[in-house]
Amino acid sequence: MPTDPMASPRFPRTSRYHPDWIRSSVSGGANSLWLTEWLTEAMALQPGMRVLDLGCGRGASSVFLHREFDVEVWSTDLWFSANERLERIRDAGVDHAVFPLHADARALPFATTFFDAAISIDSFVYYGTDDLYLNYLARFVKPGGQIGIAGAGLIQEIDGPIPEHLAAWWEPSMACLHSAGWWRRHWERSGIARVDVADTMTDGWRHWLEWQRAIAPDNEVEIQALTADRGRHLSYVRAIAQRRSDTALDEPISSIPVTYTQQPVYRS
C-alpha cells in the first residue's frame, strides 16, 4: 500500500488533489473522489453536459466532476449544508458551473429530461433500493442519458445469518447494502434502463480499509471487520445504465381528485 493514502496509483486523477482539501471534504465513510473516478471511468461524460450529483455530501465529487470533465453540475444533498458547499465550490473556482442545492432525493426540483446524466456516490442505497425510485429519477434524465452509482456494497448477497466476523459492525440499516448483481437485476426488471456495467472494484476492500485507517483510525469496529473479512463479503460496487428511449415512464401521482357524495352510514 502507498504511504500516502491520498496519492494512490489506482486513482491518478484524485491523487492530484491536495490531501488537506480531500480530508476537509469528508462527508461519509468513503473517499468520494476515488469512487467518482472509478465510476466515471466507465461513463461517457462530455464537456458542457448537465450532470446531477445526487446525495453529494459536502460537494467534493461535484467539484471533481467539473474540473475533470468540464461538465455543469447540480450539487444536490439533503443532509449537508448547501451554504458550506457553496464556500467549497467558490474556493475551488468552479461556482460558474457547480450549483449547490438542498433537496430530498425523493422531491427533486428539476424539469423533466433536464440532465444528460445523473450520478450518486455512496448514497444511493439510502433511497434507490425502492422499487419505484428508478422510474422517478429517470424522469430527470434525457432518453439515452446515463445513470451511474458507486458505493459500499457486497460481493454477493447475504441470504442467511450475518457472518460472525461482521456481527459487531453490522447494524440493521446495513440491510440496504447490495451486490452489483442485485443492482443489475433491480434496474433491469423495471424495463426503464439498460444496464451497461454492474461490477465490483478490484481490491475494493483494501481501498476501503486504507481510507478508514487514514481518516478514522479510531473506528476500530469497522477496521477490524474489513481486516477480518478480506474481501469475502465487503467491497465497493458500481452500476451504470442508460435510460431507454423506447419505454414510457409512469407519470408521478401528486394528487387524486375526488368529489365527496354524502351517503347514509348505516342501512337503517
HELIX and SHEET records of a PDB file:
HELIX    1   1 THR A   14  ARG A   16  5                                   3    
HELIX    2   2 PRO A   19  SER A   24  1                                   6    
HELIX    3   3 SER A   32  THR A   40  1                                   9    
HELIX    4   4 ALA A   60  PHE A   69  1                                  10    
HELIX    5   5 ALA A   82  ASP A   91  1                                  10    
HELIX    6   6 PHE A  124  TYR A  126  5                                   3    
HELIX    7   7 TYR A  133  ALA A  138  1                                   6    
HELIX    8   8 GLU A  164  LEU A  166  5                                   3    
HELIX    9   9 PRO A  172  CYS A  176  5                                   5    
HELIX   10  10 ALA A  180  GLU A  188  1                                   9    
HELIX   11  11 GLY A  204  ILE A  215  1                                  12    
HELIX   12  12 GLU A  220  ASP A  229  1                                  10    
SHEET    1   A 7 VAL A  98  HIS A 102  0                                        
SHEET    2   A 7 GLU A  72  ASP A  77  1                                        
SHEET    3   A 7 ARG A  50  LEU A  54  1                                        
SHEET    4   A 7 PHE A 115  ILE A 121  1                                        
SHEET    5   A 7 VAL A 141  LEU A 154  1                                        
SHEET    6   A 7 LEU A 234  ARG A 243 -1                                        
SHEET    7   A 7 ALA A 193  THR A 200 -1                                        
END                                                                             
